[in-house]
């Protein structure tokens, strides 16, 4: 551990640290543009200059200089001040200084650092500024390339983190330009993260262009519900509208990235919203009063109160599910199910359907078998983690149809029988691995591969001291929460249908099949006019994830709490209040009158939900020795990454992404 | 500075160059270059391969050669590198032509030493013969580019034409070189000054005179 002196203060820094990191440890702010903690070091902006002794008598770029014993680092000398002023003056020679019309204004590194470290004027005022043409980078990224200062963060991100080499720096010297090949759209699931990385206004958000200034926005801590990763986000709202979603830093979950869907589906929050109570009369949905709708439900049930079932959707919070469960319990029914697409895997032991390695842990795996998961689409951030593992030397095998991986991977075909008789390459890699892992996706679960996959635990030695390599990757933000709450019946949706309930409560369930429930009174409690609302007889408008407090559990069993950012539109109410009012209409008692009471009851029932962090599900179950893997995985559940949930389907941005990035060829053909 | 933007990606360009692949001889050369680098580092061969591709295009079109986008894509695929990485290299180095050039690519150095020794006259002389900067002349023979220092300051002014340098130029000497090229002859490369061999001081050596004919040990005289 080298000992260095920073501005006269002696500190010890970890071996391998850079001078910049040493200065940060000493509490000194070092201005920088190209340096980023999660990217490789480029050293090309020169803003982080400091004075270092021993060494040449000139300023040194601290980001690329290793800290060494007995170094004397100064960040406060006239030489450093002058060097920073000089670099800033150079950077601003060609920068347009169009801050008043720039979307980065107010959250711009260049703006902030020019104020803090610049000299207040330029000696190049008579020089013409370089102008660079705008580059097309797709529907999400807006470019104003004259503002670019060539830090190359975006280039390094797409190469190192996303694994899709598409942004590059062409030409040289003053002519250098950042662009994609032939200005094709940046088409991967993490593309918009370069907007956050850009220290200036060269890459800004296209859907958010000229919408708001950062100081007008209210920030609310929330959780992304577009997939089961549970990325930590902050919702930025202005008035009653969510303007944008940005990732928060959480090294255990999303580091500081966010998938494009989680980031850009928020414009769907103000489109196709259910803001009135509707009831189907003569085949047509008509607006009615709350009471009329409640009375209709009560009338349909009559005295057979237990003939009610509830199905929860993919984005429902734990409190809502607990409220629904309480309501049905009070009615005497146990017909509750959250696996709305009809999956029936065994949930008696939640450890068997959890991502046990943890999201951060999968980075350390050295052999990974993926069964039936298109991870890039099902959990883009987990894919970035696996890429990290591969870069550190892990081998990856995939069972299922081929998809474009962002790392070298061996596809073992679509037949699940390979789990019974393991190919030699896979067996050898797993045997040699110290931290082997298996990841089971939704496509595998629906083919009943859970039991045979559990046999691999012993075969591959997936569970070791401090390591559990058995993982199930879910796609729905509500899934782990619903399993912890016991929001399932053994036979899944088929069981519910077989009971032919008089009333079916659909709580945001838009992916389920409504056909078997033709005779039931279908009550849809949700926020978007999507498939569920189309099938419903009664629509009770509810709140989306941005409009209510709620607990979510991500696929690794991490309990996280999201806060309410804005109010739901029109007559829409928070889900639990609707269920509470319905309880009164049905004449039953659910035992809570406020959100706090509801949450208290829920935590009393499932204590793990009261504690933010990883829930403990105990050990994996014993594998069933007779379990045999059968069948082939011919498709993955997600057909279109950008349109997986009702919010995304309502979002104009997501529709555009889907059309432009995934279906561009079809559109072109149709045009011809 | 020369325009480094790639030639536009048109259907005609795709049709002409879309089926580009190494000739047998060039494939052997390409594999020879790749084999210089250890396993997993094949992408290091990008520069010799781009040069090879440019020369092959040159042979096919009877010019110095250039790099159409489909050819760049072919090279990228050949070494398994994302095409944007190869395009970065190709647009960076001036030895790669991004647009079609003539049979002879006349690169005139215009940096200070050459300018002081009369490179402006050289450029005028080139223009007088119908060359235009960045364009192929009407007869298809010439492309003129003004470049920065080529490291021949001792024999300024100079031009580089395809693979050869012609130094110590005057307008007359340049005309002689260009005339020879038009006739299909190969003029003497290097300095054009009579009596001068390479870049030794003009008018004979002024120091180390004993070294002219044979090696001489100066150490006793220090």
Boltz contact constraints between the chains, C-beta under 6 A:
constraints:
  - contact:
      token1: [A, 165]
      token2: [B, 82]
      max_distance: 6.0
  - contact:
      token1: [A, 165]
      token2: [B, 84]
      max_distance: 6.0
  - contact:
      token1: [A, 168]
      token2: [B, 84]
      max_distance: 6.0
  - contact:
      token1: [A, 168]
      token2: [B, 88]
      max_distance: 6.0
  - contact:
      token1: [A, 169]
      token2: [B, 88]
      max_distance: 6.0
  - contact:
      token1: [A, 170]
      token2: [B, 88]
      max_distance: 6.0
  - contact:
      token1: [A, 170]
      token2: [B, 91]
      max_distance: 6.0
  - contact:
      token1: [A, 171]
      token2: [B, 4]
      max_distance: 6.0
  - contact:
      token1: [A, 171]
      token2: [B, 91]
      max_distance: 6.0
  - contact:
      token1: [A, 172]
      token2: [B, 92]
      max_distance: 6.0
  - contact:
      token1: [A, 181]
      token2: [B, 83]
      max_distance: 6.0
  - contact:
      token1: [A, 181]
      token2: [B, 84]
      max_distance: 6.0
  - contact:
      token1: [A, 182]
      token2: [B, 9]
      max_distance: 6.0
